[in-house]
């Protein structure tokens, strides 16, 4: 009888560890693997501004858990002050991202962040951004994410 219980325990352990072993194999996404959508209205975890294409690389920003998204922002964008409920870290992949913290868009406050720059968007901290040329950034956070504009009239998803 003990050997039957031992066999059942072994089967249960293997069944529990199999998904973990698969998850530990990881994910690889090369730049060529990224398929940018034609839709340019952002998505969960973005500013929601028109002109942003979003690809989810891992996880889901709308659900609890770790996620990573890659954003391509069109040239000439101005993103008004907003915040996200989750703490996020970001890397500028290409282009120059003009970014600042604050409750109101102020072009003089923007700092030029060239490719390779790392920055954070702490949860609840207002920030704003601008592009001159096309910019790609990658953001990692712990969802669910959200976007709240300082001035609801600036929220592009409400138009």
N, C-alpha and C positions, 0 to 999 in steps of 0.2 A: 504494500500500500504506500509506503514512504516513497518508493521509486516512482510511482504514478504521480504523486503530488510533486515530487522533484521535477519530473518531466513537464508537468503543467506549468510550474513556476518558470522553468527554462524557456518554454514556448512563449509565455507571457512577456518575459524579459526581452527576448529576441523581437517579438512583435512591437514592443514599446521602443526599442532602440533602432529599429529599421528606419523609421521616418527621420530620426535624429541623425543617423549616418548619412542619409540622402541629403539632408539640409546642410551638413558639414562639408559637402562636396563643393558648395559655393556657386557663385554666379559670375560669369565673365561676359562683359559687354564691351566690344571694341567700338570705336567711333563709326565704323562701317555697319555695325549691327543696329545702330539707332535709326529707326524709321520715324521721321518727323510727320506728325499728322497734318492734314490740310487745315484742320480746325485751328484757329488762332485766337481762342477766347480763354486761354489759361487753363483752369481746372482747380480742383481742390489742392490747397497748399500754395497757390499762386496769388498774385494780386487780382486776378480775374480780368486784367486789362486786355483789350483787343490788341492783337499783334504778338501775343505770346503763344508759342507752341510748347506743349508739355509731353514728355515721355516719362512714364513711371519705370524706373530701373529695378526697383525692389520694393516689396511691401505694398501698402496701400495707404496714402495719406488721409483717406476718409475713415479708416478703421484704426483701432488701437494697435500699436506696435511700431517698430522701426520701419522707416521708409526712406527711399532716395528717389528724387525726381531730377530730371534734367530739363532746363528751360532754354528756349531760344527766343530772345527778345528782338523785335524788329528795330531798325534804325529810327531815330527820332521820337522815341517813346518818352513820356513823362508819367511816372507812376506816383500818384498822390500818397500822402501819409496814411499808413495803415499798420496793423499789427497782426500777429498770429498767436493763437493760444499756446502753441508748443514751442519749446526752445529748439532752434535750428542752427546748423552750421552750414556754410556754403563755400564753394570754391569757384572762382571765375575760370572757366575752361578756355574761352577765347574771347577776344575783343576787350574793350574797356568799359566797365560798368561804373556808372557814377552813382554813388550811394551815400546816404547820411541818415542819422538818427534824428528824430524830431517830430513834432506834432503838426508841422505845416511845411509843404514843399518850399524849399529855399535853394535856388540854384547856386547861390554863393557858398552854401554849406556843403555842397556835394564834394566828395573826395573821389578822385579817379582811381579805380581799382583795376589794374591791368591783369591779363591772364596769369594765373598762378596764385593770385591773391586769395587768402583765406579770411573769412569774416563770420560773425555770428549774428543771429537775429533772436535775441532772448525773448521768451514768451511774454506777450503783453507790452513789449517795447515798440513804440511807433518808429517807423522808418519810411523813407521814400527813395526813389531812384529815377535815373534817366539814362537813355542811350543816345549816342550820336551815330554809331554804326551798329551792325548786328552783333549781339553778345550772347554767349552761351554760358549759363551758370548751372552748377549742380548743388542741390540742397538736400541735406539729410536731417530728418527730425523724427519725433516720436508722436504718432497720431493718436487720436484723430486731430487733424489740423483744421484751421479755420482762418478766415480773413475778416477783419473788422476795420473799416475806414474811420478815421478821426471824424471826418465830415461825411455822413451817409450820402450826401448829394454827390460825392466824388466816387462812389462805388459803381464801377462800370457794369456790374451784374444787375443793378437795379434800373438800368436804362432800357 
